[in-house]
Amino acid sequence: MGDPRRLKKKYKRPNRPWERNRLETELVLLGEYGLRNKREIWRHAQQLRRFREITRELRTMPENIKEKRFNELRARLNRLGLINPDATTDDILSLSIRNILDRRLQTIVYKKGLAKTIYQARQLITHKHISIGEKVISAPSYLVLKDEEQLINYSEFSCFREHPEKIFQTQKQTIKSTTDEEQTEITDEDLEEKVTKKTKIRTSHKESKKDESEE
């Protein structure tokens, strides 16, 4: 029967796929914001395109409808932290893709110091270590509201909630002997002896199998 929700793409591919300037800027954004792929950029670009579309349509509407619709759009963008409460249509049209990427949960988690790197911030979110208030958010692309920004913290069941210093500890792998003072060193002769012992065991095992099969 199919999915009744009628799912459709939330992004639009660029008309000129091999444009050099656009490819370079997308690569910079991928590294700076720790994005998974370019589809995330295209999805946020589609959101920005939609906001601009609505703003341009408002200019052709009657004054009574225009004022009401513009106040609703301005309040929505203000809750997202993209514009000021007294912003104009020019402020909305001047928004860039970076303004939206700065409101992602992944970016804010990194800026608040809850993660060591932007990539670790994505890992913590997907592994459900980050919550907004009491609600666990596992989507790095979630756009954080202004009121929710202060509520971002480690989730209740996260091991980093009580010990956040574990994130910033560097793990060092050291090989130690039974005593702290002595350190074991493996020489080439020891390796050769181990190899010869293993080969002898294998050959003897094969010969025993052959004898059993002949009998």
C-alpha positions as CSV (number, residue, x, y, z in Angstrom):
1,M,0.0,0.0,0.0
2,G,2.9,2.4,0.6
3,D,3.6,4.9,3.3
4,P,0.5,7.2,3.9
5,R,2.7,10.1,5.1
6,R,3.8,10.8,1.5
7,L,7.5,11.3,2.3
8,K,9.4,13.6,0.1
9,K,12.9,15.1,0.0
10,K,13.7,17.9,2.4
11,Y,16.5,19.2,0.2
12,K,17.1,20.2,-3.3
13,R,20.3,19.4,-5.2
14,P,22.2,22.3,-6.8
15,N,21.5,23.0,-10.4
16,R,25.2,23.2,-11.2
17,P,26.8,20.3,-9.5
18,W,30.4,21.1,-10.5
19,E,30.6,24.8,-9.6
20,R,34.0,25.3,-8.1
21,N,33.2,28.1,-5.6
22,R,30.2,26.3,-4.2
23,L,32.1,23.0,-3.8
24,E,34.9,24.8,-1.9
25,T,32.5,26.6,0.5
26,E,30.7,23.3,1.1
27,L,33.9,21.5,2.0
28,V,34.8,24.3,4.5
29,L,31.3,24.0,6.1
30,L,31.6,20.2,6.3
31,G,34.8,20.5,8.3
32,E,33.9,23.5,10.4
33,Y,30.5,22.2,11.6
34,G,31.3,18.5,11.5
35,L,28.6,17.6,9.1
36,R,28.1,14.1,7.9
37,N,27.6,14.9,4.2
38,K,26.5,17.6,1.9
39,R,22.8,16.7,2.1
40,E,22.8,18.3,5.5
41,I,23.9,21.6,4.0
42,W,21.3,21.3,1.2
43,R,18.6,20.6,3.8
44,H,19.4,23.7,5.8
45,A,19.8,25.7,2.6
46,Q,16.2,24.6,1.7
47,Q,15.0,25.9,5.0
48,L,16.7,29.3,4.4
49,R,15.3,29.4,0.9
50,R,11.8,28.8,2.3
51,F,12.1,31.7,4.8
52,R,13.2,34.0,2.0
53,E,10.3,32.9,-0.2
54,I,7.7,33.7,2.5
55,T,9.3,37.1,3.0
56,R,9.2,38.0,-0.7
57,E,5.6,36.8,-0.9
58,L,4.7,39.1,2.0
59,R,5.6,42.2,0.0
60,T,2.9,41.5,-2.5
61,M,0.1,40.9,0.1
62,P,-2.4,43.5,1.4
63,E,-1.2,45.5,4.5
64,N,-3.6,43.9,7.0
65,I,-2.6,40.3,6.0
66,K,1.1,41.3,5.5
67,E,1.5,42.6,9.0
68,K,0.0,39.6,10.6
69,R,2.0,37.0,8.6
70,F,5.2,38.9,9.1
71,N,4.8,39.1,12.8
72,E,4.3,35.3,12.9
73,L,7.4,34.7,10.8
74,R,9.5,37.2,12.8
75,A,8.4,35.5,16.1
76,R,9.3,32.1,14.8
77,L,12.7,33.1,13.6
78,N,13.3,35.0,16.9
79,R,12.5,31.9,18.9
80,L,15.2,30.1,16.8
81,G,17.7,32.9,17.6
82,L,18.2,33.8,14.0
83,I,16.9,37.5,14.2
84,N,16.1,40.1,16.7
85,P,12.6,40.9,17.9
86,D,12.6,44.2,16.0
87,A,14.0,42.8,12.7
88,T,12.8,43.8,9.3
89,T,12.3,42.0,6.0
90,D,15.8,43.0,4.9
91,D,17.2,41.2,8.0
92,I,15.5,38.0,7.1
93,L,16.6,38.2,3.5
94,S,20.2,38.8,4.6
95,L,20.4,35.5,6.6
96,S,23.1,33.1,5.5
97,I,23.6,29.3,5.8
98,R,26.0,29.9,8.7
99,N,23.3,31.5,10.8
100,I,21.3,28.3,10.6
101,L,24.3,26.0,11.1
102,D,25.2,28.0,14.3
103,R,21.8,27.0,15.8
104,R,22.3,23.3,15.3
105,L,22.4,21.2,18.5
106,Q,25.8,19.8,17.5
107,T,27.3,23.3,17.2
108,I,25.9,24.5,20.5
109,V,27.1,21.4,22.4
110,Y,30.6,22.0,21.1
111,K,30.5,25.8,21.9
112,K,29.3,25.2,25.4
113,G,32.3,23.0,26.1
114,L,30.4,19.7,26.5
115,A,32.5,18.0,23.9
116,K,36.2,18.2,23.0
117,T,35.7,18.5,19.2
118,I,32.8,19.2,16.9
119,Y,32.9,15.5,15.8
120,Q,32.7,14.3,19.4
121,A,29.7,16.5,19.9
122,R,27.9,14.6,17.1
123,Q,28.9,11.3,18.6
124,L,27.5,12.3,22.0
125,I,24.2,13.3,20.5
126,T,23.7,10.2,18.4
127,H,24.6,8.0,21.4
128,K,21.9,9.8,23.5
129,H,24.3,11.5,26.0
130,I,22.8,15.0,25.4
131,S,19.4,16.2,26.6
132,I,17.5,19.4,26.6
133,G,15.9,19.6,30.0
134,E,14.5,16.1,30.6
135,K,14.1,15.3,26.9
136,V,16.9,13.3,25.2
137,I,17.7,14.6,21.7
138,S,19.5,12.2,19.3
139,A,19.4,14.4,16.2
140,P,22.6,16.6,15.6
141,S,20.7,18.8,13.1
142,Y,18.0,19.8,15.7
143,L,17.6,23.6,15.7
144,V,17.8,24.8,19.3
145,L,15.4,27.5,20.4
146,K,16.7,30.4,22.4
147,D,14.9,29.3,25.6
148,E,16.3,25.8,25.2
149,E,19.9,26.8,24.9
150,Q,20.4,27.1,28.7
151,L,18.8,23.6,29.3
152,I,21.4,21.7,27.2
153,N,23.3,19.2,29.4
154,Y,24.3,15.6,29.6
155,S,21.3,13.3,29.9
156,E,20.2,11.7,33.1
157,F,21.5,8.2,32.2
158,S,24.8,9.5,30.7
159,C,28.0,8.5,32.4
160,F,29.4,12.0,31.7
161,R,26.8,13.7,33.8
162,E,28.6,13.1,37.1
163,H,32.1,12.8,35.6
164,P,32.3,15.3,32.7
165,E,36.1,15.4,33.0
166,K,36.3,11.9,31.4
167,I,35.6,13.4,28.0
168,F,38.7,15.6,28.1
169,Q,41.0,12.8,29.4
170,T,43.5,11.4,26.9
171,Q,43.8,7.7,26.8
172,K,47.4,6.3,26.7
173,Q,48.1,2.7,26.1
174,T,51.2,1.5,28.0
175,I,52.6,-2.0,28.3
176,K,54.0,-2.8,31.7
177,S,55.5,-5.9,33.2
178,T,54.5,-7.6,36.6
179,T,56.7,-5.0,38.4
180,D,56.5,-1.3,37.9
181,E,60.3,-0.9,37.6
182,E,61.0,-3.6,35.0
183,Q,59.8,-3.4,31.4
184,T,59.8,-6.5,29.1
185,E,61.4,-6.2,25.7
186,I,60.7,-8.7,22.9
187,T,63.8,-9.4,20.8
188,D,64.0,-10.9,17.3
189,E,65.3,-14.2,18.7
190,D,62.2,-14.5,20.9
191,L,59.9,-13.9,17.9
192,E,61.7,-16.6,15.9
193,E,61.4,-19.1,18.7
194,K,57.7,-18.5,19.0
195,V,57.2,-18.9,15.2
196,T,59.2,-22.1,15.1
197,K,57.2,-23.5,18.0
198,K,53.9,-22.7,16.3
199,T,55.0,-24.3,13.0
200,K,56.1,-27.5,14.8
201,I,52.7,-27.7,16.6
202,R,50.9,-27.2,13.3
203,T,52.9,-29.8,11.4
204,S,52.5,-32.4,14.1
205,H,48.8,-31.8,14.2
206,K,48.5,-32.3,10.4
207,E,50.6,-35.5,10.5
208,S,48.4,-36.9,13.2
209,K,45.3,-36.2,11.1
210,K,46.9,-37.9,8.1
211,D,47.6,-41.0,10.1
212,E,44.1,-41.2,11.4
213,S,42.7,-40.9,7.9
214,E,45.0,-43.7,6.6
215,E,43.9,-46.1,9.3
